[in-house]
Each structure stands twice: as structure tokens, then as C-alpha cells.
Amino acid sequence: MATANFTSFMQAALALAMEAGTIGEVPVGAVVVRNGKIIGRGHNRTRIDHDPVAHAEIIAIREAAKFLGNDRLDDCDLWVTLEPCTMCAGAIAHSRIRRLYYSTSDAKGGAVDSGVRFFESPTCHHKPEVYAGMEEETTAKLLVDFFQERRS
């Protein structure tokens, strides 16, 4: 898989989000990083795959787990362009992701710092370190433009 420096991981996720938008998917992208290398990539594919769980995070986590031959990603970081939903937060916890970096908050569907705040639940068995706001203006604009175009 490709090697990238710390500042480029969100850019890689953003490129995947843009790719998703060009095929009519909600523009969300994600990468899993281990030891400075991207080992999992994903963008939303729910419509194209007819799969309601084909979120960017799920696809990237699956690819990374397959690459490592392990369901535990405890030495890996996830970079994603939108605050994960409850389903994806659950996958992050189950895969033991070490750190979560996300760009734009999602007041409606987010479950990390918005909504149910999944990692704060007493039944959540693993909580990653969470960092928010990288490239927020860029990713927010990408989402706003996508939905404005779909409405017109």
C-alpha cells in the first residue's frame, strides 16, 4: 500500500470522498494507517453495491483487516472525512482502532461527538483517541455542494 506523511492522510481520504461523489455516492472517504502507511482505503459504496453497510469506514477497515490478516487493528489509525455514524463507531470499537481522525461533524448522523456519542456509552468496550476538524472547510463544502446539486 502507499506510504504517506501525517499531513496527507486526510488528503487521501478527501480524494476518496471526491471519487465517491463522482459516482453519485455521498462523498465520504476513509483510510486506515499503520506505521505511516495506508493499508486500507474506502469510500461510500451503498448505492453502487446495493449494500446499506458499505460506508467508507467499513470498507477501509475491512481492507486493512484483510491486509493484516487480523480483525484487531489496535496499532492503526482511521482518517475519515465525516464524523462516523453509530454503525461505523461500533466497527471502530470492535476493530480496536487506536486513533480516529475525522474532518467534518455530522449533527444529524454522527455518533462520536454528536448524537449518541457512542464511545461515551458505558457499554462501549473500546474508545479510540478522537481528533476532529482537519480539512473541515473543504470536506463540509464537498458535502454541501453534493447535496445542493442533488436537490436541483
C-alpha positions as CSV (number, residue, x, y, z in Angstrom):
1,M,0.0,0.0,0.0
2,A,1.0,3.6,-0.4
3,T,3.2,5.5,2.1
4,A,2.2,9.0,3.0
5,N,3.2,11.6,5.6
6,F,1.0,12.6,8.5
7,T,-0.5,15.7,6.8
8,S,-1.5,13.8,3.7
9,F,-3.7,11.1,5.3
10,M,-6.8,13.4,5.4
11,Q,-6.0,14.4,1.8
12,A,-6.0,10.8,0.8
13,A,-9.4,10.4,2.5
14,L,-10.7,13.5,0.8
15,A,-9.6,12.2,-2.6
16,L,-11.6,9.1,-2.0
17,A,-14.6,11.2,-0.9
18,M,-14.4,13.1,-4.2
19,E,-14.3,9.8,-6.1
20,A,-17.4,8.7,-4.3
21,G,-19.2,11.9,-5.3
22,T,-18.4,11.4,-8.9
23,I,-20.2,8.1,-8.9
24,G,-23.3,9.5,-7.1
25,E,-22.4,8.3,-3.6
26,V,-22.4,10.6,-0.6
27,P,-18.8,11.9,-0.7
28,V,-17.2,10.3,2.3
29,G,-13.7,8.8,2.2
30,A,-11.6,6.9,4.7
31,V,-8.1,5.5,5.1
32,V,-6.6,3.2,7.7
33,V,-3.0,4.0,8.5
34,R,-0.4,1.8,10.2
35,N,3.3,2.7,10.7
36,G,2.9,5.6,8.3
37,K,1.4,3.6,5.5
38,I,-2.1,3.5,4.2
39,I,-3.3,-0.1,4.5
40,G,-7.0,0.3,3.9
41,R,-9.0,2.6,1.7
42,G,-12.7,3.1,1.2
43,H,-15.4,5.5,0.1
44,N,-19.1,5.2,0.4
45,R,-20.5,2.5,-1.9
46,T,-24.0,1.9,-0.5
47,R,-25.8,2.7,-3.8
48,I,-23.4,1.2,-6.2
49,D,-23.1,-2.1,-4.2
50,H,-26.8,-2.1,-3.1
51,D,-25.4,-2.5,0.4
52,P,-26.6,-0.3,3.3
53,V,-23.4,-1.0,5.4
54,A,-20.9,-0.1,2.6
55,H,-19.8,3.0,4.4
56,A,-16.3,4.4,3.7
57,E,-15.1,3.4,7.2
58,I,-16.4,-0.2,7.0
59,I,-14.7,-0.7,3.6
60,A,-11.4,0.8,4.8
61,I,-11.5,-1.3,8.0
62,R,-12.2,-4.5,6.1
63,E,-9.4,-3.9,3.6
64,A,-6.9,-3.2,6.5
65,A,-8.0,-6.3,8.4
66,K,-7.6,-8.4,5.3
67,F,-4.2,-6.8,4.6
68,L,-3.0,-7.6,8.2
69,G,-4.7,-10.9,8.4
70,N,-6.2,-9.9,11.7
71,D,-9.5,-8.5,13.0
72,R,-7.7,-6.3,15.5
73,L,-6.4,-3.0,14.3
74,D,-5.1,-1.8,17.6
75,D,-2.0,-0.2,16.2
76,C,-3.9,1.5,13.4
77,D,-5.4,5.0,12.9
78,L,-8.6,5.8,10.9
79,W,-8.8,9.0,8.9
80,V,-12.3,9.8,7.6
81,T,-13.9,12.9,6.1
82,L,-17.2,12.8,8.1
83,E,-17.9,12.1,11.7
84,P,-18.8,8.3,11.8
85,C,-22.3,7.1,12.4
86,T,-23.3,4.7,15.1
87,M,-22.7,1.6,12.9
88,C,-19.2,2.8,11.9
89,A,-18.4,3.8,15.5
90,G,-19.3,0.3,16.5
91,A,-17.0,-1.1,13.8
92,I,-14.2,1.2,15.0
93,A,-14.6,-0.1,18.6
94,H,-14.8,-3.7,17.6
95,S,-11.7,-3.4,15.4
96,R,-9.8,-1.6,18.2
97,I,-8.7,1.3,16.1
98,R,-6.2,3.3,18.1
99,R,-7.0,6.8,16.9
100,L,-9.8,8.3,14.9
101,Y,-9.3,11.5,12.9
102,Y,-12.4,13.0,11.3
103,S,-12.9,16.1,9.4
104,T,-16.5,17.4,9.5
105,S,-19.0,16.9,12.3
106,D,-22.4,15.4,11.4
107,A,-25.1,16.8,13.7
108,K,-27.7,14.5,12.1
109,G,-26.0,11.2,11.7
110,G,-22.7,11.5,13.7
111,A,-22.2,9.3,16.7
112,V,-18.8,10.4,18.1
113,D,-19.2,14.0,19.3
114,S,-22.8,14.4,18.1
115,G,-25.9,12.3,18.6
116,V,-25.5,9.2,20.7
117,R,-21.8,9.8,21.5
118,F,-21.1,6.1,21.1
119,F,-17.7,6.0,22.7
120,E,-19.0,7.6,25.9
121,S,-21.5,4.8,26.4
122,P,-20.7,2.6,29.4
123,T,-21.3,-0.5,27.2
124,C,-18.6,0.6,24.7
125,H,-15.7,-1.7,25.2
126,H,-13.0,0.3,23.3
127,K,-12.7,4.0,22.8
128,P,-10.1,5.4,20.4
129,E,-8.4,8.7,20.8
130,V,-10.5,11.1,18.8
131,Y,-9.3,14.2,16.8
132,A,-11.7,16.3,14.8
133,G,-11.6,19.2,12.4
134,M,-8.8,18.5,9.9
135,E,-9.7,20.0,6.5
136,E,-13.2,20.8,7.8
137,E,-14.0,23.6,5.4
138,T,-13.0,21.5,2.4
139,T,-15.0,18.5,3.4
140,A,-18.0,20.4,4.5
141,K,-18.1,22.3,1.2
142,L,-17.8,19.0,-0.7
143,L,-20.9,17.6,1.2
144,V,-22.9,20.8,0.9
145,D,-22.2,21.1,-2.9
146,F,-23.1,17.4,-3.4
147,F,-26.5,17.7,-1.7
148,Q,-27.3,21.1,-3.3
149,E,-26.6,19.5,-6.7
150,R,-28.8,16.5,-5.9
151,R,-31.7,18.8,-4.9
152,S,-31.6,20.9,-8.1
